[in-house]
């Protein structure tokens, strides 16, 4: 890619936006009021806004390798705090994708240096669900299922946060687990039973204000 082409593309994009709405950028500059927090993968093939068909300003986006929500990562924790408690989004989406390089890397025995502790979080997901995963003989299907289970566990991590627990108690937020099929372009709702998950984990992770 010729990097200078980016600036030509930018000018063309500006012209197109202004031709559709001459006030587009002045309105965009007034502030944001997104309804969705999207936590997805940094994979270059996955574009959050494009796959959802939304516009700038509609979604607050956080991306990292394999759409992780580890409680030790101040980056994602800060994003959740700001989106939920300040922007007051109504939905939190964790979206994985099939053929995720991070998930596949986690299942390899290679020493990947600084990536090791990050990928260990995915290996923990495998450990939690190894009984189911070990029964899947087809490796591609096993990776696909691990992608889905990783999304589920990251949603659980979202639900463990104080900001989301407060919002759930106030009935002003919903958490969703999705997977994007990179082979077809289809967005898949995993339909995770978060009420059951909350019931199972609340005894351990509940806030003192709930007592």
C-alpha positions as CSV (number, residue, x, y, z in Angstrom):
1,X,0.0,0.0,0.0
2,X,1.2,3.5,-0.9
3,X,0.8,5.4,2.4
4,X,0.4,8.7,0.6
5,X,-2.7,7.3,-1.0
6,X,-4.4,7.4,2.4
7,X,-4.5,11.2,2.3
8,X,-6.1,11.1,-1.2
9,X,-8.7,8.7,0.2
10,X,-9.3,11.0,3.1
11,X,-10.0,14.0,0.9
12,X,-12.4,11.9,-1.3
13,X,-14.1,10.7,1.9
14,X,-14.5,14.2,3.2
15,X,-16.0,15.4,-0.2
16,X,-18.4,12.5,-0.2
17,X,-19.6,13.2,3.4
18,X,-20.1,16.9,2.7
19,X,-22.0,16.2,-0.5
20,X,-24.4,14.0,1.4
21,X,-24.6,16.4,4.4
22,X,-22.9,19.8,4.5
23,X,-23.1,19.9,8.3
24,X,-21.8,16.4,8.8
25,X,-18.5,17.3,10.4
26,X,-19.9,20.2,12.4
27,X,-22.5,17.9,13.9
28,X,-19.9,15.2,14.5
29,X,-17.8,17.7,16.4
30,X,-20.6,18.4,18.9
31,X,-20.0,15.2,20.8
32,X,-20.8,11.6,20.9
33,X,-23.8,9.6,22.2
34,X,-23.1,6.0,21.3
35,X,-25.6,3.3,22.4
36,X,-23.1,0.4,22.0
37,X,-19.7,-0.5,23.4
38,X,-18.1,-2.9,21.0
39,X,-15.1,-5.0,22.2
40,X,-13.5,-6.8,19.3
41,X,-10.4,-8.2,17.8
42,X,-7.6,-6.1,16.3
43,X,-7.4,-8.3,13.3
44,X,-7.0,-6.1,10.2
45,X,-9.8,-8.1,8.4
46,X,-12.4,-7.2,11.0
47,X,-13.9,-3.7,10.8
48,X,-16.4,-3.1,13.5
49,X,-18.5,-0.3,11.9
50,X,-18.6,-2.0,8.5
51,X,-19.8,-5.4,9.7
52,X,-22.5,-3.8,11.8
53,X,-23.5,-1.2,9.1
54,X,-23.2,1.7,11.4
55,X,-21.8,5.3,11.2
56,X,-19.1,7.2,13.1
57,X,-20.6,8.2,16.4
58,X,-22.9,5.1,16.7
59,X,-20.4,2.8,18.5
60,X,-17.7,3.2,21.1
61,X,-15.0,0.7,20.0
62,X,-12.2,-1.1,21.8
63,X,-10.1,-3.7,20.0
64,X,-7.2,-5.9,21.1
65,X,-5.8,-9.3,20.3
66,X,-8.6,-11.9,20.5
67,X,-11.2,-9.5,22.0
68,X,-10.0,-10.1,25.5
69,X,-11.4,-8.5,28.8
70,X,-8.8,-9.4,31.4
71,X,-9.3,-7.7,34.7
72,X,-5.6,-6.7,34.9
73,X,-5.8,-4.7,31.7
74,X,-6.3,-1.1,32.7
75,X,-7.0,-0.2,29.0
76,X,-10.1,-2.3,28.6
77,X,-11.2,-1.6,32.2
78,X,-11.0,2.1,31.6
79,X,-12.9,1.8,28.3
80,X,-15.7,-0.1,30.1
81,X,-15.8,2.4,32.9
82,X,-16.0,5.4,30.5
83,X,-18.5,3.8,28.1
84,X,-20.9,2.4,30.8
85,X,-20.7,5.0,33.6
86,X,-20.1,8.2,31.6
87,X,-21.4,7.6,28.0
88,X,-24.1,5.4,29.5
89,X,-24.2,3.0,26.6
90,X,-27.1,0.6,26.6
91,X,-25.4,-2.4,25.1
92,X,-21.9,-4.0,25.6
93,X,-20.9,-6.4,22.8
94,X,-18.0,-8.7,22.9
95,X,-17.4,-9.9,19.3
96,X,-15.0,-12.6,18.2
97,X,-14.4,-14.0,14.8
98,X,-13.6,-17.4,13.3
99,X,-10.1,-18.0,12.1
100,X,-8.8,-15.7,14.9
101,X,-5.0,-15.8,14.9
102,X,-4.8,-15.0,18.6
103,X,-7.0,-18.0,19.5
104,X,-4.9,-20.3,17.3
105,X,-1.6,-18.9,18.6
106,X,-2.8,-19.6,22.2
107,X,-3.2,-23.3,21.3
108,X,0.4,-23.6,20.0
109,X,3.4,-24.5,22.2
110,X,5.6,-21.8,20.8
111,X,7.3,-19.3,23.0
112,X,5.8,-16.0,21.7
113,X,7.6,-13.7,24.1
114,X,5.6,-10.7,25.4
115,X,2.4,-12.3,23.9
116,X,2.7,-15.3,26.3
117,X,0.8,-13.7,29.3
118,X,-1.9,-12.3,27.1
119,X,-2.5,-15.6,25.3
120,X,-2.5,-17.4,28.6
121,X,-5.9,-15.9,29.2
122,X,-7.2,-17.8,26.2
123,X,-5.5,-21.0,27.4
124,X,-7.4,-20.5,30.7
125,X,-10.6,-20.5,28.6
126,X,-9.5,-23.9,27.1
127,X,-8.8,-25.2,30.6
128,X,-12.3,-24.3,31.8
129,X,-13.9,-26.0,28.8
130,X,-11.4,-28.7,28.0
131,X,-13.9,-31.5,28.5
132,X,-16.1,-30.2,25.7
133,X,-13.2,-29.2,23.5
134,X,-11.3,-32.4,23.8
135,X,-14.2,-34.3,22.3
136,X,-14.0,-32.3,19.0
137,X,-11.7,-34.1,16.7
138,X,-11.7,-31.7,13.8
139,X,-9.1,-29.0,14.6
140,X,-10.9,-26.2,12.7
141,X,-14.1,-26.9,14.4
142,X,-12.3,-27.1,17.7
143,X,-10.8,-23.6,17.1
144,X,-14.2,-22.3,16.1
145,X,-15.8,-23.5,19.3
146,X,-12.9,-22.1,21.3
147,X,-13.6,-18.7,19.6
148,X,-17.2,-18.9,20.8
149,X,-16.3,-20.0,24.3
150,X,-13.7,-17.2,24.5
151,X,-16.4,-14.7,23.7
152,X,-18.6,-16.2,26.4
153,X,-15.8,-16.0,29.0
154,X,-15.0,-12.4,28.1
155,X,-18.6,-11.5,28.5
156,X,-18.4,-13.1,32.0
157,X,-15.4,-10.8,32.6
158,X,-17.5,-7.8,31.5
159,X,-20.3,-8.8,33.9
160,X,-17.8,-9.1,36.8
161,X,-16.9,-5.3,36.6
162,X,-18.5,-3.0,39.1
163,X,-19.7,-0.5,36.4
164,X,-21.6,-3.2,34.5
165,X,-23.0,-4.8,37.6
166,X,-24.4,-1.4,38.7
167,X,-25.9,-0.8,35.3
168,X,-27.4,-4.3,35.2
169,X,-29.1,-3.7,38.6
170,X,-30.5,-0.5,37.3
171,X,-31.8,-2.4,34.2
172,X,-30.1,0.0,31.8
173,X,-27.6,-2.2,30.0
174,X,-27.5,-5.6,28.1
175,X,-24.4,-7.7,27.4
176,X,-24.1,-9.6,24.1
177,X,-21.8,-12.2,22.8
178,X,-21.3,-12.3,19.0
179,X,-19.1,-14.0,16.5
180,X,-18.4,-12.8,13.0
181,X,-17.9,-15.5,10.4
182,X,-15.0,-14.2,8.3
183,X,-15.8,-16.8,5.6
184,X,-19.3,-15.6,4.9
185,X,-19.5,-12.1,6.5
186,X,-22.4,-13.2,8.7
187,X,-22.7,-11.9,12.2
188,X,-23.8,-14.6,14.7
189,X,-25.5,-14.0,18.1
190,X,-24.4,-16.7,20.5
191,X,-27.5,-16.1,22.6
192,X,-25.6,-16.6,25.8
193,X,-27.8,-16.9,28.9
194,X,-26.4,-14.0,30.9
195,X,-29.1,-14.2,33.6
196,X,-27.9,-17.6,34.5
197,X,-24.3,-16.5,34.4
198,X,-25.0,-13.6,36.6
199,X,-26.9,-15.8,39.0
200,X,-23.9,-18.3,39.1
201,X,-21.2,-15.7,39.6
202,X,-23.0,-13.0,41.7
203,X,-22.4,-14.8,45.0
204,X,-18.6,-14.5,44.4
205,X,-18.4,-11.2,42.5
206,X,-21.3,-9.2,43.8
207,X,-20.8,-5.7,45.0
208,X,-21.1,-4.9,48.7
209,X,-24.0,-2.6,47.9
210,X,-26.1,-5.6,46.9
211,X,-25.9,-7.2,50.4
